[in-house]
Amino acid sequence: MSDLWLIAISALIGVGSATQFAMLATMSSHRSAIDSAWISILGTVAAAATLLMVRASRGDATLPSPFDRAAVFGVIAVVGGISTLLAARGLDTYFLAMGLFGLAVISGAAFIGPRIGVALFLAVMIAGQMGTSVLLDHIGAFGLEQQRITITRVAGIVALVAGVALVRNVD
């Protein structure tokens, strides 16, 4: 996979991360901040367990026993999924997706970081995160208070993108 694809995926992970943060901010107006974080973590655990269950069922498990068995991850996925559903009762269903964004950040750091460098991965992710968060603020996504795009905010995004170019430092 070329560096440009990994950089693009890193930016998309930043988009997802900004979306998760906006969702967390909105959810914390309905629940406490720690409750909101808990719901997101439960979703991340359920999603990760599902992926690991699939890997284990294909014989691709690399974790030590008992985490090399699909059934173990199946139980964790079911318990995590049910726990997420119970904890998120009364909230809009889109909040259930928050854990997927968290999983993308963690998996991206683990997969992409060693290939393009942690600094470049993080710089690109933050640039994608900042650009998306400015847009989400501007439209008042998920019911948040609108924060208009200003020339100063755009300059900040441009500075972040320039930072990415400096971190990438292609000779």
CYANA upper distance limits for C-alpha pairs under 8 A (distance plus 0.5 A):
  1 MET  CA      5 TRP  CA      7.03
  1 MET  CA      6 LEU  CA      7.57
  2 SER  CA      6 LEU  CA      7.09
  3 ASP  CA      7 ILE  CA      6.50
  3 ASP  CA    115 ARG  CA      8.48
  3 ASP  CA    116 ILE  CA      7.10
  4 LEU  CA      8 ALA  CA      6.61
  5 TRP  CA      9 ILE  CA      6.64
  6 LEU  CA     10 SER  CA      6.56
  6 LEU  CA    112 ILE  CA      6.96
  6 LEU  CA    116 ILE  CA      7.96
  7 ILE  CA     11 ALA  CA      6.81
  7 ILE  CA    121 PHE  CA      7.46
  7 ILE  CA    124 VAL  CA      7.13
  8 ALA  CA     12 LEU  CA      6.83
  9 ILE  CA     13 ILE  CA      6.67
 10 SER  CA     14 GLY  CA      6.89
 10 SER  CA    108 GLY  CA      7.52
 10 SER  CA    112 ILE  CA      8.12
 10 SER  CA    121 PHE  CA      6.44
 10 SER  CA    122 LEU  CA      8.29
 10 SER  CA    124 VAL  CA      6.42
 10 SER  CA    125 MET  CA      5.61
 10 SER  CA    128 GLY  CA      8.37
 11 ALA  CA     15 VAL  CA      6.90
 11 ALA  CA    124 VAL  CA      5.90
 11 ALA  CA    125 MET  CA      5.29
 11 ALA  CA    126 ILE  CA      8.19
 11 ALA  CA    127 ALA  CA      7.51
 11 ALA  CA    128 GLY  CA      5.11
 11 ALA  CA    129 GLN  CA      7.91
 12 LEU  CA     16 GLY  CA      6.82
 12 LEU  CA    125 MET  CA      7.87
 12 LEU  CA    128 GLY  CA      7.14
 13 ILE  CA     17 SER  CA      6.57
 13 ILE  CA    101 PHE  CA      7.98
 13 ILE  CA    104 ALA  CA      6.72
 13 ILE  CA    105 VAL  CA      6.62
 13 ILE  CA    108 GLY  CA      7.81
 13 ILE  CA    125 MET  CA      6.63
 13 ILE  CA    128 GLY  CA      8.06
 13 ILE  CA    129 GLN  CA      8.38
 14 GLY  CA     18 ALA  CA      6.64
 14 GLY  CA    105 VAL  CA      8.33
 14 GLY  CA    124 VAL  CA      7.97
 14 GLY  CA    125 MET  CA      4.70
 14 GLY  CA    126 ILE  CA      6.37
 14 GLY  CA    127 ALA  CA      7.62
 14 GLY  CA    128 GLY  CA      5.03
 14 GLY  CA    129 GLN  CA      4.62
 14 GLY  CA    130 MET  CA      8.32
 14 GLY  CA    132 THR  CA      8.30
 15 VAL  CA     19 THR  CA      6.77
 15 VAL  CA    125 MET  CA      8.23
 15 VAL  CA    128 GLY  CA      5.88
 15 VAL  CA    129 GLN  CA      5.57
 15 VAL  CA    131 GLY  CA      8.43
 15 VAL  CA    132 THR  CA      6.09
 15 VAL  CA    133 SER  CA      8.42
 16 GLY  CA     20 GLN  CA      6.61
 16 GLY  CA    101 PHE  CA      5.86
 16 GLY  CA    104 ALA  CA      8.32
 16 GLY  CA    129 GLN  CA      8.06
 17 SER  CA     21 PHE  CA      6.71
 17 SER  CA    101 PHE  CA      6.29
 17 SER  CA    102 GLY  CA      7.46
 17 SER  CA    105 VAL  CA      7.52
 17 SER  CA    129 GLN  CA      6.74
 18 ALA  CA     22 ALA  CA      6.71
 18 ALA  CA    129 GLN  CA      5.39
 18 ALA  CA    130 MET  CA      7.73
 18 ALA  CA    132 THR  CA      6.65
 18 ALA  CA    133 SER  CA      5.90
 19 THR  CA     23 MET  CA      6.65
 19 THR  CA    101 PHE  CA      8.43
 19 THR  CA    132 THR  CA      8.08
 19 THR  CA    133 SER  CA      7.81
 19 THR  CA    136 LEU  CA      8.21
 20 GLN  CA     24 LEU  CA      6.57
 20 GLN  CA     98 MET  CA      5.87
 20 GLN  CA    101 PHE  CA      6.59
 20 GLN  CA    102 GLY  CA      8.01
 21 PHE  CA     25 ALA  CA      6.62
 22 ALA  CA     26 THR  CA      6.73
 22 ALA  CA    133 SER  CA      8.10
 22 ALA  CA    136 LEU  CA      7.98
 22 ALA  CA    141 ALA  CA      7.76
 22 ALA  CA    142 PHE  CA      7.67
 22 ALA  CA    144 LEU  CA      8.25
 23 MET  CA     27 MET  CA      6.48
 23 MET  CA     95 PHE  CA      7.20
 23 MET  CA     98 MET  CA      7.72
 23 MET  CA    142 PHE  CA      7.04
 24 LEU  CA     28 SER  CA      6.55
 24 LEU  CA     33 ALA  CA      8.26
 24 LEU  CA     36 SER  CA      6.53
 24 LEU  CA     37 ALA  CA      7.67
 24 LEU  CA     40 SER  CA      8.49
 24 LEU  CA     98 MET  CA      8.39
 25 ALA  CA     29 SER  CA      7.48
 25 ALA  CA     33 ALA  CA      8.49
 25 ALA  CA    144 LEU  CA      8.24
 26 THR  CA     30 HIS  CA      7.86
 26 THR  CA    142 PHE  CA      6.81
 26 THR  CA    143 GLY  CA      7.26
 26 THR  CA    144 LEU  CA      6.70
 27 MET  CA     31 ARG  CA      6.55
 27 MET  CA     33 ALA  CA      8.44
 27 MET  CA     36 SER  CA      6.56
 27 MET  CA     91 LEU  CA      8.40
 27 MET  CA     95 PHE  CA      8.20
 28 SER  CA     32 SER  CA      5.60
 28 SER  CA     33 ALA  CA      5.49
 28 SER  CA     35 ASP  CA      8.21
 28 SER  CA     36 SER  CA      6.34
 30 HIS  CA     91 LEU  CA      8.47
 31 ARG  CA     35 ASP  CA      6.52
 31 ARG  CA     36 SER  CA      6.81
 32 SER  CA     36 SER  CA      6.71
 33 ALA  CA     37 ALA  CA      6.73
 34 ILE  CA     38 TRP  CA      6.56
 35 ASP  CA     39 ILE  CA      6.79
 36 SER  CA     40 SER  CA      6.88
 37 ALA  CA     41 ILE  CA      6.64
 38 TRP  CA     42 LEU  CA      6.59
 39 ILE  CA     43 GLY  CA      6.80
 39 ILE  CA     84 THR  CA      6.29
 39 ILE  CA     87 ALA  CA      6.72
 39 ILE  CA     88 ALA  CA      7.09
 39 ILE  CA     96 LEU  CA      8.42
 39 ILE  CA     99 GLY  CA      8.28
 40 SER  CA     44 THR  CA      6.78
 40 SER  CA     84 THR  CA      8.48
 40 SER  CA     96 LEU  CA      8.10
 40 SER  CA     98 MET  CA      5.85
 40 SER  CA     99 GLY  CA      5.17
 40 SER  CA    102 GLY  CA      8.04
 41 ILE  CA     45 VAL  CA      6.69
 41 ILE  CA     99 GLY  CA      6.49
 41 ILE  CA    102 GLY  CA      8.20
 42 LEU  CA     46 ALA  CA      6.68
 42 LEU  CA     80 GLY  CA      6.20
 42 LEU  CA     81 GLY  CA      7.85
 42 LEU  CA     83 SER  CA      7.40
 42 LEU  CA     84 THR  CA      5.99
 42 LEU  CA     99 GLY  CA      7.40
 43 GLY  CA     47 ALA  CA      6.60
 43 GLY  CA     80 GLY  CA      7.26
 43 GLY  CA     81 GLY  CA      7.16
 43 GLY  CA     84 THR  CA      6.31
 43 GLY  CA     96 LEU  CA      7.19
 43 GLY  CA     97 ALA  CA      7.75
 43 GLY  CA     98 MET  CA      7.25
 43 GLY  CA     99 GLY  CA      4.55
 43 GLY  CA    100 LEU  CA      7.29
 44 THR  CA     48 ALA  CA      6.53
 44 THR  CA     98 MET  CA      8.14
 44 THR  CA     99 GLY  CA      4.37
 44 THR  CA    100 LEU  CA      6.25
 44 THR  CA    101 PHE  CA      8.33
 44 THR  CA    102 GLY  CA      6.53
 44 THR  CA    103 LEU  CA      5.95
 45 VAL  CA     49 ALA  CA      6.46
 45 VAL  CA     76 ILE  CA      8.39
 45 VAL  CA     77 ALA  CA      7.74
 45 VAL  CA     80 GLY  CA      6.76
 45 VAL  CA     99 GLY  CA      8.00
 46 ALA  CA     50 THR  CA      6.69
 46 ALA  CA     76 ILE  CA      7.24
 46 ALA  CA     77 ALA  CA      4.91
 46 ALA  CA     78 VAL  CA      7.60
 46 ALA  CA     79 VAL  CA      8.12
 46 ALA  CA     80 GLY  CA      5.05
 46 ALA  CA     81 GLY  CA      5.81
 47 ALA  CA     51 LEU  CA      6.91
 47 ALA  CA     77 ALA  CA      7.41
 47 ALA  CA     99 GLY  CA      7.56
 47 ALA  CA    100 LEU  CA      6.93
 47 ALA  CA    103 LEU  CA      7.80
 48 ALA  CA     52 LEU  CA      6.65
 48 ALA  CA     77 ALA  CA      8.30
 48 ALA  CA    103 LEU  CA      7.27
 49 ALA  CA     53 MET  CA      6.42
 49 ALA  CA     73 PHE  CA      5.56
 49 ALA  CA     74 GLY  CA      7.42
 49 ALA  CA     76 ILE  CA      6.60
 49 ALA  CA     77 ALA  CA      5.47
 50 THR  CA     54 VAL  CA      6.86
 50 THR  CA     73 PHE  CA      7.11
 50 THR  CA     74 GLY  CA      7.17
 50 THR  CA     77 ALA  CA      5.94
 51 LEU  CA     55 ARG  CA      6.84
 52 LEU  CA     56 ALA  CA      6.53
 52 LEU  CA     61 ALA  CA      7.94
 52 LEU  CA     70 ALA  CA      7.84
 52 LEU  CA     73 PHE  CA      6.92
 53 MET  CA     57 SER  CA      6.56
 53 MET  CA     69 ARG  CA      7.85
 53 MET  CA     70 ALA  CA      4.91
 53 MET  CA     71 ALA  CA      7.60
 53 MET  CA     72 VAL  CA      8.16
 53 MET  CA     73 PHE  CA      5.41
 53 MET  CA     74 GLY  CA      6.32
 54 VAL  CA     58 ARG  CA      6.86
 54 VAL  CA     70 ALA  CA      7.39
 55 ARG  CA     59 GLY  CA      6.89
 55 ARG  CA     60 ASP  CA      5.52
 55 ARG  CA     61 ALA  CA      6.25
 55 ARG  CA     70 ALA  CA      8.16
 56 ALA  CA     60 ASP  CA      5.86
 56 ALA  CA     61 ALA  CA      4.99
 56 ALA  CA     68 ASP  CA      6.44
 56 ALA  CA     69 ARG  CA      6.14
 56 ALA  CA     70 ALA  CA      5.33
 57 SER  CA     61 ALA  CA      8.47
 57 SER  CA     69 ARG  CA      7.77
 57 SER  CA     70 ALA  CA      5.70
 61 ALA  CA     67 PHE  CA      8.33
 61 ALA  CA     68 ASP  CA      5.60
 61 ALA  CA     69 ARG  CA      7.97
 62 THR  CA     68 ASP  CA      7.07
 63 LEU  CA     67 PHE  CA      6.02
 63 LEU  CA     68 ASP  CA      5.94
 64 PRO  CA     68 ASP  CA      6.34
 65 SER  CA     69 ARG  CA      7.92
 66 PRO  CA     72 VAL  CA      7.62
 67 PHE  CA     72 VAL  CA      6.97
 67 PHE  CA     73 PHE  CA      7.74
 68 ASP  CA     72 VAL  CA      8.49
 69 ARG  CA     73 PHE  CA      7.47
 70 ALA  CA     74 GLY  CA      6.48
 71 ALA  CA     75 VAL  CA      6.72
 72 VAL  CA     76 ILE  CA      6.91
 73 PHE  CA     77 ALA  CA      6.37
 74 GLY  CA     78 VAL  CA      6.63
 75 VAL  CA     79 VAL  CA      6.53
 76 ILE  CA     80 GLY  CA      6.27
 77 ALA  CA     81 GLY  CA      6.34
 78 VAL  CA     82 ILE  CA      6.51
 79 VAL  CA     83 SER  CA      6.42
 80 GLY  CA     84 THR  CA      6.53
 81 GLY  CA     85 LEU  CA      6.72
 82 ILE  CA     86 LEU  CA      6.62
 83 SER  CA     87 ALA  CA      6.48
 84 THR  CA     88 ALA  CA      6.50
 84 THR  CA     96 LEU  CA      7.73
 85 LEU  CA     89 ARG  CA      6.70
 85 LEU  CA     96 LEU  CA      7.98
 88 ALA  CA     95 PHE  CA      8.06
 88 ALA  CA     96 LEU  CA      7.82
 91 LEU  CA     95 PHE  CA      7.58
 94 TYR  CA     98 MET  CA      8.33
 97 ALA  CA    101 PHE  CA      7.65
 98 MET  CA    102 GLY  CA      7.25
 99 GLY  CA    103 LEU  CA      6.73
100 LEU  CA    104 ALA  CA      6.75
101 PHE  CA    105 VAL  CA      6.99
102 GLY  CA    106 ILE  CA      6.92
103 LEU  CA    107 SER  CA      6.39
104 ALA  CA    108 GLY  CA      6.14
105 VAL  CA    109 ALA  CA      6.65
106 ILE  CA    110 ALA  CA      6.83
107 SER  CA    111 PHE  CA      6.46
108 GLY  CA    112 ILE  CA      5.78
108 GLY  CA    113 GLY  CA      7.49
109 ALA  CA    113 GLY  CA      5.37
109 ALA  CA    114 PRO  CA      8.41
109 ALA  CA    118 VAL  CA      7.60
109 ALA  CA    121 PHE  CA      7.64
109 ALA  CA    122 LEU  CA      8.50
110 ALA  CA    114 PRO  CA      7.53
111 PHE  CA    115 ARG  CA      7.72
112 ILE  CA    116 ILE  CA      6.75
112 ILE  CA    117 GLY  CA      8.00
112 ILE  CA    118 VAL  CA      8.32
112 ILE  CA    121 PHE  CA      7.26
113 GLY  CA    117 GLY  CA      5.28
113 GLY  CA    118 VAL  CA      4.85
113 GLY  CA    119 ALA  CA      8.30
113 GLY  CA    120 LEU  CA      8.27
113 GLY  CA    121 PHE  CA      6.19
114 PRO  CA    118 VAL  CA      7.14
116 ILE  CA    120 LEU  CA      6.87
116 ILE  CA    121 PHE  CA      7.13
117 GLY  CA    121 PHE  CA      6.70
118 VAL  CA    122 LEU  CA      6.47
119 ALA  CA    123 ALA  CA      6.46
119 ALA  CA    167 VAL  CA      7.46
120 LEU  CA    124 VAL  CA      6.52
120 LEU  CA    164 VAL  CA      7.23
120 LEU  CA    167 VAL  CA      6.39
120 LEU  CA    168 ARG  CA      6.47
121 PHE  CA    125 MET  CA      6.52
122 LEU  CA    126 ILE  CA      6.45
123 ALA  CA    127 ALA  CA      6.66
123 ALA  CA    160 LEU  CA      8.16
123 ALA  CA    163 GLY  CA      7.79
123 ALA  CA    164 VAL  CA      6.01
123 ALA  CA    167 VAL  CA      7.91
124 VAL  CA    128 GLY  CA      6.68
124 VAL  CA    161 VAL  CA      8.19
124 VAL  CA    164 VAL  CA      6.48
125 MET  CA    129 GLN  CA      6.45
126 ILE  CA    130 MET  CA      6.42
126 ILE  CA    160 LEU  CA      8.37
127 ALA  CA    131 GLY  CA      6.64
127 ALA  CA    157 ILE  CA      7.21
127 ALA  CA    160 LEU  CA      6.05
127 ALA  CA    161 VAL  CA      6.59
127 ALA  CA    164 VAL  CA      8.11
128 GLY  CA    132 THR  CA      6.57
129 GLN  CA    133 SER  CA      6.44
130 MET  CA    134 VAL  CA      6.64
130 MET  CA    157 ILE  CA      7.07
131 GLY  CA    135 LEU  CA      6.96
131 GLY  CA    157 ILE  CA      6.56
132 THR  CA    136 LEU  CA      6.54
133 SER  CA    137 ASP  CA      6.45
134 VAL  CA    138 HIS  CA      6.58
134 VAL  CA    147 GLN  CA      8.34
134 VAL  CA    149 ILE  CA      7.05
134 VAL  CA    153 ARG  CA      7.83
135 LEU  CA    139 ILE  CA      6.88
135 LEU  CA    149 ILE  CA      7.83
136 LEU  CA    140 GLY  CA      6.40
136 LEU  CA    141 ALA  CA      5.57
137 ASP  CA    141 ALA  CA      6.96
137 ASP  CA    144 LEU  CA      7.75
137 ASP  CA    145 GLU  CA      7.71
137 ASP  CA    146 GLN  CA      5.82
137 ASP  CA    147 GLN  CA      5.45
137 ASP  CA    148 ARG  CA      7.34
137 ASP  CA    149 ILE  CA      8.41
138 HIS  CA    146 GLN  CA      5.82
138 HIS  CA    147 GLN  CA      5.49
138 HIS  CA    148 ARG  CA      5.10
138 HIS  CA    149 ILE  CA      6.23
139 ILE  CA    146 GLN  CA      6.51
139 ILE  CA    147 GLN  CA      8.27
139 ILE  CA    148 ARG  CA      8.37
140 GLY  CA    144 LEU  CA      5.27
140 GLY  CA    145 GLU  CA      5.82
140 GLY  CA    146 GLN  CA      4.79
140 GLY  CA    147 GLN  CA      7.64
141 ALA  CA    146 GLN  CA      8.46
149 ILE  CA    153 ARG  CA      6.78
149 ILE  CA    154 VAL  CA      7.65
150 THR  CA    154 VAL  CA      6.82
151 ILE  CA    155 ALA  CA      6.54
152 THR  CA    156 GLY  CA      6.75
153 ARG  CA    157 ILE  CA      6.93
154 VAL  CA    158 VAL  CA      6.72
155 ALA  CA    159 ALA  CA      6.57
156 GLY  CA    160 LEU  CA      6.75
157 ILE  CA    161 VAL  CA      6.76
158 VAL  CA    162 ALA  CA      6.65
159 ALA  CA    163 GLY  CA      6.61
160 LEU  CA    164 VAL  CA      6.80
161 VAL  CA    165 ALA  CA      6.96
162 ALA  CA    166 LEU  CA      6.81
163 GLY  CA    167 VAL  CA      6.57
164 VAL  CA    168 ARG  CA      6.47
165 ALA  CA    169 ASN  CA      6.70
